[in-house]
Amino acid sequence: MTSFLLAGTFGSQLDVWFSGFDLSIFQFFGSIQNDILTLIAKIFTAMGSTMYVAMFAILGLIMCFFRRTRKVGFALVFAIIIGTVLTNILIKPWALRIRPYNTLQGNADYWAWYIGAGMLSESDYCFPSGHTTGATEIALALLLCHAASKRKSARGFSWIFPVVAVLTGASRVYLMVHYASDVLAGFVIGTVAGIIGYFLSKLVCLIFRKDRSEEGRMAMKRNLRGGAVLMLVLAWLCMFTVSFLHVMNSGGEDAIRCSYNGDYNCQNEAQTDSKYPPIDGEYYCKIHWRELSGQ
């Protein structure tokens, strides 16, 4: 059986190169750990989950059909597609970096912090942080779209988007499911995806632009502004609530973990759906299911 920890992957090199840096950041977050901060961390980690980002992509797609929200909609869709391809399809399968709760099981301090933060788990590799990439690509797309707005109110609150992205990234380290170096890489990739998504959106909107009278545009704005804002806020609340409830119900001692126990006792989330059927009656995470099934 292939040894992931000894395979000489780029991920294992990252473990060596950033060992001191990553452990010092874990130590900082472990030193401030308490129930209130853990709850706050879970709130922000919900804003980068796969479920949350996927729902944002759907919302962005819907926004593409309305002239008033088209620019933001295309920026979100493009940014999310680019960030997902870079993170989940290209870099994670290449880097093959194992989650810290698997590689640092012999570190008593880290393990205590991991248990104290709720023992959340994922089912794949950790470099770069997908949650951080997702939150950052959304934040940059929204930031650039609103910063370019003619409305002062839109420009005024645009700073909140990158703040949310930074706190989402920090939450991943606080919850002990990512190295700080994973999060930094997620910031970079998410930023690149958000910027490219914004400029692609501008290009597409130029193609869709139609001449309208100023009177018609102002009437449309007056009629749709309040209702559109309300609908978007309600949509966001629904997306966040679903994602947050999923996070709150994840992890813990009762979570179904991967059955792999080779180089380490894998704490990844086991896949129990039909796409990943049990092997010899045991359930495994995505990594070890593919390894054991030969895929």
C-alpha positions in Angstrom: 0.0 0.0 0.0 1.3 3.5 -0.9 2.5 5.5 2.1 1.2 9.0 1.8 3.3 10.4 4.6 6.5 9.0 3.1 5.8 9.4 -0.6 7.9 12.5 -1.0 5.0 14.6 -2.3 4.9 18.3 -2.5 2.6 18.3 0.4 5.1 16.4 2.6 7.7 19.0 1.6 5.4 21.8 2.7 5.1 20.1 6.1 8.9 20.3 6.4 9.4 23.8 5.0 6.6 25.5 7.0 6.8 23.3 10.1 7.9 26.0 12.5 5.6 28.7 11.0 2.5 26.4 11.0 3.1 25.1 14.5 3.5 28.6 15.9 0.2 29.7 14.4 -1.5 26.6 15.8 0.0 27.4 19.2 -1.4 31.0 19.1 -4.9 29.9 18.3 -4.7 27.0 20.8 -3.7 29.5 23.5 -6.9 31.6 23.0 -9.3 28.8 22.5 -12.6 29.0 24.3 -16.3 28.1 23.6 -17.3 31.6 22.4 -14.4 31.8 19.9 -15.0 28.3 18.8 -18.6 29.2 18.0 -17.5 32.3 16.1 -14.9 30.3 14.2 -17.7 27.9 13.1 -19.8 30.8 12.0 -17.1 32.1 9.7 -16.0 28.6 8.5 -19.6 28.1 7.3 -19.0 31.1 4.9 -16.4 29.1 3.0 -17.9 25.6 2.9 -18.5 23.7 -0.3 -22.2 23.9 0.2 -22.1 27.7 0.8 -19.9 28.4 -2.2 -22.1 26.2 -4.4 -25.2 28.0 -3.3 -23.5 31.4 -4.0 -22.7 30.1 -7.5 -26.3 29.3 -8.1 -27.4 32.7 -6.7 -24.8 34.3 -9.0 -26.2 32.4 -12.0 -29.7 33.6 -11.2 -28.4 37.2 -10.9 -26.9 36.9 -14.4 -30.4 37.0 -15.9 -31.2 40.5 -14.5 -29.6 43.6 -15.9 -29.2 45.3 -12.5 -27.3 42.4 -10.9 -25.7 40.9 -14.1 -22.2 42.2 -13.4 -22.1 40.9 -9.9 -23.6 37.6 -11.0 -21.1 36.9 -13.7 -18.2 38.0 -11.5 -19.3 35.4 -8.8 -19.8 32.6 -11.3 -16.5 33.1 -13.1 -14.6 33.6 -9.8 -16.1 30.4 -8.2 -15.4 28.3 -11.3 -11.8 29.5 -11.6 -11.1 29.1 -7.9 -12.7 25.6 -7.8 -10.7 24.4 -10.8 -7.4 25.7 -9.5 -7.9 24.4 -5.9 -9.9 21.2 -6.2 -9.0 19.9 -9.6 -5.5 21.0 -10.2 -3.5 21.9 -7.0 -4.9 19.6 -4.3 -4.5 16.3 -6.3 -1.0 17.5 -7.2 0.2 18.7 -3.8 -1.3 15.7 -1.8 -0.9 17.4 1.5 -2.4 15.4 4.4 -4.6 17.1 7.0 -2.9 18.3 10.2 -5.1 16.2 12.4 -3.6 13.2 10.6 0.0 14.2 10.5 0.2 15.8 13.9 -1.4 13.0 15.9 1.8 12.6 17.9 1.8 16.2 19.1 -0.1 16.2 22.4 -0.7 20.0 22.4 -2.1 20.0 18.9 -4.3 17.0 19.6 -5.8 18.7 22.7 -6.5 21.8 20.6 -8.1 19.8 17.9 -10.4 18.1 20.4 -11.2 21.4 22.1 -12.2 23.0 18.8 -14.8 20.3 18.1 -12.9 17.7 16.0 -14.2 18.9 12.6 -13.0 16.8 9.7 -12.8 16.9 5.9 -12.5 14.1 3.4 -9.7 15.2 1.1 -6.3 16.9 1.0 -5.7 20.3 2.6 -3.4 22.4 0.4 -4.7 24.9 -0.5 -7.6 25.6 1.8 -10.8 25.3 -0.2 -12.8 27.2 2.4 -10.4 30.1 2.2 -10.3 30.1 -1.6 -14.1 30.1 -1.7 -14.5 32.9 0.7 -11.8 35.0 -0.9 -12.9 34.6 -4.5 -16.4 35.6 -3.5 -15.1 38.5 -1.4 -12.9 39.9 -4.2 -15.6 39.6 -6.8 -18.0 41.5 -4.6 -15.4 44.0 -3.4 -14.4 45.0 -6.9 -18.0 45.2 -8.2 -19.1 47.4 -5.3 -15.9 49.5 -5.2 -16.6 50.4 -8.8 -20.2 51.3 -8.1 -21.4 54.9 -8.5 -23.3 54.6 -5.3 -21.4 55.8 -2.2 -23.3 53.4 0.1 -22.2 50.4 -2.0 -18.6 51.5 -1.9 -18.8 52.3 1.8 -19.6 48.7 3.0 -17.5 46.9 0.4 -14.6 46.5 2.9 -16.7 44.0 4.8 -16.2 41.3 2.1 -12.4 40.9 2.5 -12.8 41.0 6.3 -15.1 38.0 6.1 -12.6 36.2 3.9 -9.8 36.8 6.3 -11.8 35.6 9.3 -12.9 32.6 7.3 -9.3 31.7 6.7 -8.4 32.2 10.3 -11.3 30.0 11.4 -9.8 27.1 9.5 -6.6 27.3 11.5 -8.4 27.9 14.8 -10.5 24.8 14.2 -7.2 22.9 13.5 -8.3 21.5 10.1 -5.8 23.5 8.1 -2.2 24.6 8.3 -1.7 28.4 8.2 0.3 27.9 5.0 -2.8 26.2 3.4 -4.8 29.3 4.3 -2.2 31.7 2.8 -2.3 29.8 -0.4 -6.1 29.9 -0.4 -5.9 33.7 -0.1 -3.6 34.0 -3.1 -5.7 31.7 -5.3 -9.0 33.2 -4.2 -7.7 36.7 -4.9 -6.5 35.7 -8.4 -9.9 34.0 -9.1 -11.8 37.0 -7.9 -9.9 39.5 -9.9 -10.1 37.4 -13.1 -13.8 36.8 -12.5 -14.4 40.5 -12.1 -12.7 41.4 -15.4 -14.4 38.6 -17.3 -17.7 39.9 -15.9 -16.9 43.4 -17.3 -16.2 41.9 -20.7 -19.4 39.9 -20.8 -21.5 42.8 -19.6 -20.1 44.9 -22.4 -21.4 42.3 -24.8 -24.9 42.2 -23.2 -25.1 46.0 -22.9 -28.2 47.5 -24.5 -29.1 51.2 -24.9 -31.8 52.3 -22.7 -33.2 55.8 -22.0 -32.0 57.4 -18.8 -35.6 57.8 -17.8 -36.2 54.1 -18.2 -33.1 53.2 -16.2 -34.0 55.4 -13.3 -37.6 54.0 -13.2 -36.2 50.5 -13.1 -33.8 51.4 -10.3 -36.6 53.0 -8.2 -38.9 50.0 -8.7 -36.4 47.3 -8.2 -33.8 48.6 -5.7 -35.6 47.9 -2.4 -37.1 44.6 -3.5 -33.8 43.3 -5.0 -31.8 44.1 -1.9 -34.4 42.4 0.3 -34.4 39.3 -1.8 -30.6 39.1 -1.9 -30.4 39.5 1.9 -33.0 36.7 2.4 -31.2 34.5 0.0 -28.0 35.0 1.8 -29.6 34.3 5.2 -31.0 31.0 3.8 -27.6 30.0 2.4 -25.7 30.8 5.5 -28.3 29.1 7.8 -28.0 25.8 5.8 -24.2 25.9 5.8 -23.9 26.9 9.5 -26.3 24.1 10.6 -24.2 21.6 8.6 -21.0 22.8 10.3 -22.6 22.6 13.7 -23.7 19.0 13.1 -20.3 18.0 11.8 -17.3 16.5 13.6 -17.2 15.5 17.2 -16.4 12.1 18.8 -19.5 10.6 17.1 -18.6 11.5 13.6 -18.1 8.7 11.1 -14.4 8.6 10.4 -12.3 6.9 7.8 -11.4 3.3 8.7 -7.8 3.6 7.4 -5.2 2.9 10.1 -1.9 2.6 8.4 0.7 5.3 8.6 -1.8 7.1 10.8 -5.3 6.6 12.2 -7.2 8.6 9.6 -9.6 11.1 11.1 -11.0 12.3 7.8 -14.8 12.2 7.3 -15.8 8.8 5.9 -17.9 8.8 2.7 -21.1 6.8 3.2 -23.0 7.7 0.0 -23.5 5.4 -3.0 -20.6 7.0 -4.9 -18.2 5.5 -2.3 -19.5 2.1 -1.4 -17.9 0.3 1.6 -14.8 -1.8 1.0 -14.9 -5.1 3.0 -17.7 -3.6 5.1 -15.7 -0.5 6.0 -16.2 3.1 5.0 -13.3 5.4 4.0 -12.5 9.0 3.2 -12.1 10.0 -0.5 -8.4 9.7 -0.3 -8.2 6.1 1.0 -11.3 4.9 -0.8 -9.6 5.8 -4.1 -6.3 4.2 -2.9 -7.9 1.0 -1.8 -10.2 0.7 -4.8 -7.4 1.4 -7.2 -8.9 4.5 -8.7 
